[in-house]
Amino acid sequence: MEFGNIESPMHSRLRHFFTTIYTRMQVKPPTQPIIVSIPICHSDDTESARASRRQLREAIYAVLADLNAPSICAVDQAVLALYASKRTSGIVVNIGFHVTSVVPILRGKVMREVGVEIVGQGALKVTGFLRELMQQRGIAFESLYTVRTLKEKLCYVAADYEAELRKDNPASFEVAGEGWFTLSKERFQAAEILFQPHIGGVRAMGLHRAVALCVDHCAASEIAIDDGWYKTVVLTGGTACLPGLPERLENELRKLLEPSISDGIKVLPPSHGADSAWFGAKLISNVSTFLQAWCVDKKQLRQRYRRNASPYPIAW
């Protein structure tokens, strides 16, 4: 769930949402602890925006308590993605649906005081730009799903954009129900919007510049004796799986950063693609101290939300 997509009355809509999940999974709420992946909160958000995020988090806890969940754990999405790469410190670059977040994390804690960078474009912009490029070439398609499929199967990130423009590197893929599609320069032009947003008419900071800014802030903060904690950059999200992205981002960072800072920097591809947060949650749930150290249990939930509990519990 992304913040802002659940309308009022929030409690009843969330209740329906989680009830549907439980029903389709054929799992009874009282039988299993639940981990909720919470999208990152930008440190520069307005107080009202932060309040709405807190409200949603509290509403999630209240609804799950109402459904009699035995315990709940809410963890930042970026932290879970970092855990999936079997690390506890680094910078997580999450290319989300609408925005991209660049999140510094030290020993499992989001370093909000250092700064979380937010880029105003994500996977939807890349897909939308590919659609525009296909339309310019007169390539007919039935839906945005087709374009997204072609992005995932044929697109890549150019190591050198200008040099790649001088090449002709067509590739084809068959989309079920629509037939074969052949793309050429569109294959790398679509993803270039991440580094040069202006080519797609987007006013936003390039991905490499946002990551470099975060690295600079980490280096200046001197919050840890070991300055290597922020030199591992972990990519996550479906669009972050595009071939060539880790290498291109790493090269761009070396151009932007001082040699003393860029020395040793490494950009890692998503360890589990778009499912990195899920795998991170799976990892921590298997830790022996998970329930005691990470979760809010049923007793705490009831004490916290008994006033908000619904008088109409679900019968299973």
C-alpha positions, 0 to 999 in steps of 0.5 A: 500500500502506498500512503494516500491511496486509502480513503476515509473511513480508513478503519472500515476500508483497511478492515476490508483490505486485510480481511480480503487478504486473509480470506484469499490466503485461507489463513486465520488472523489469530494464527500468524504474526504479521509484518507490515512493510511501511513506505519510507517517510521523507524527512522534509515532509510537512507536519500534516503529511507526517501526521497522515502517515502516522495515522495510517500506521496507527490505523493498520495496527488498530485494524489488525488488533481488531482482527485478533492478530497475535502480534504485529511488526511494522518495518520501513520498506528500505530496511527490509530490502537491505536485509534481503541483501544480507546487510544492515548498513548501506544506502537503499535506492528504491525505485517505486511506482511513483517516486524513487527514495534514496535511504541511508541506513546504519545498523538497521536504522534509517538515518533520517537526520542525515537525510532521505532523498526523494526523486519525483519519478519512478517506474510509472514514468519509465513505462510512460516514456516507453509508451510515448516512444512507441507511439512516436514510431507508430507501434500499436499496442492494446494496454499499458500492461503490454508496454510494461511487459516490453520494458521488463523483457527488452529494455536496458540502461546504456553505459554511455547514452550518446554512444548507444544512440549511434548503434542499432540494437533491435530485439523482439518479444512476443506478448501473449494475445498481441503478437511480436513487438520489436524495439530498437533505440527505445530499449535504452531511451526509456530508462535514460529518463532516470538519469536525464529526466528532461528528455521525457519532459520531467522536472526532477533530479537525476537518479545519480545526483540524488544518490551522490547527494545522499552519499555526500551527506553521509560522508559529512555527518561522521556519525560512524567511525567506519566511513564504509557503511554508506559505500554500499548502494543497494537497488530495489524495485522491479525497474531497478532490475533493468540490465546495466543500471548498477554499472551505469549508476556506479560510474556516474557516482564516481564522476560526481563524487570526490575520489576520497569518497567514491573509492570503494563505492559499490552498487548492487542489483536487487537481490530479489527484484521487486520482492526484496522487501518480502524476502527481507521480512521473511529473513527477520521473521526466522530470527529466534528473537523476532517475536520478542525483539521486533513485535507488538504482541496481542496484549499490548495491542489490546491495551493500546486499541481497546477503545477502537475495537469493533463490537463486530468481530469476524467469525472464522 
